[in-house]
Amino acid sequence: MDDVILYDRDPHYIPRVAAVHDMCGYGNCSLTAAIPILSAAGCDVCPVPTALFSAHTRYSVFTFHDTTEILDGYLDAWRKENVDLDGVYSGFLGSAEQVAIIKRLYSQYPHALRLVDPVMGDGGEIYATYTPELCEAMGTLVDGADVLMPNLTEASILTKRTYPGRDLSDAEVDDMIDALLDLGAKNVVLKGIDHDDGTIRNYVASADSGASGKQELAHSKLPFMTHGTGDAFASALCGALMAGRPLAESAHIAGEFVRHAMENTQYQPHHDERGVSFELNLDELTQLVRH
């Protein structure tokens, strides 16, 4: 595929992005990742909190508050104040009914980029608060997505396939990408292919060229895992896109941002639970828009 620019940025303009995600009081993920990362990339982040957690679901003890009942009024207030948006970036949802909230944003801001991180699970496991109804509803956001950013667990759920594990052959990658594009996504970034060779691979493909025209992006694999890397990756990718960078380049920038952040993360206490510590690497994204 030819690397495509999805947002033509005016260097004097700060684009507004609705970040439709949950908020965790403890643990770097979701809105506590999206707000600083997108801000560092020069975006005005407009949070739409889909749930409030005391801590993310990797912890054995957490409180969960579903915000569905407040969101229509929340968006009504935006409309009364003539809030405009250049992008709608969605992630973790608190209920199946919240898909209608995202579709309302699509309807009210038809010019805004639709950036979908279908946060549902990882490592073959669905997140604790997710129901079959919510997973099914999440799938309806794929059709028309300007960028769909699933990991292999989420790609399997969306395409109704058995989770294949992280090691896919090139033919299996092509098959998965084409299945996602067949659901109506305009562009797909498939994350986290691991051949156990010291490299993590992500793949970028468009509906125009299909999987046969995909681009492979390889990043050195660190010898540990930590929570929240998917949210950091998706937020950085969205930030790079809104900075006017092409899609595959944006995915590469996001992958390197996460790798560099993980290198700092390993020195932080309880990093395997708390999440990826990206704070010292935000300047990488600021450089994208610095004049």
Salt bridges, closest charged atoms under 4 A:
ASP22 OD1 - HIS21 ND1 3.44
ASP44 OD2 - ARG16 NE 3.44
ASP72 OD1 - ARG104 NH1 3.02
ASP76 OD1 - ARG104 NH2 2.53
ASP84 OD1 - HIS111 NE2 3.15
ASP117 OD1 - LYS191 NZ 3.58
ASP122 OD1 - ARG166 NH2 3.39
GLU136 OE1 - LYS160 NZ 3.43
ASP146 OD1 - LYS186 NZ 3.46
ASP167 OD1 - HIS195 ND1 2.51
ASP170 OD1 - LYS214 NZ 3.22
ASP174 OD1 - LYS214 NZ 2.67
ASP175 OD2 - ARG161 NH1 2.56
ASP194 OD2 - LYS221 NZ 2.63
ASP197 OD2 - ARG201 NH2 3.04
GLU216 OE2 - ARG201 NE 3.50
ASP231 OD1 - HIS21 NE2 3.83
GLU249 OE2 - ARG245 NH1 2.79
GLU256 OE2 - HIS219 ND1 2.65
GLU256 OE1 - ARG259 NH2 2.60
GLU256 OE1 - HIS260 NE2 3.76
GLU263 OE2 - ARG259 NH1 3.12
GLU284 OE2 - HIS260 ND1 2.96
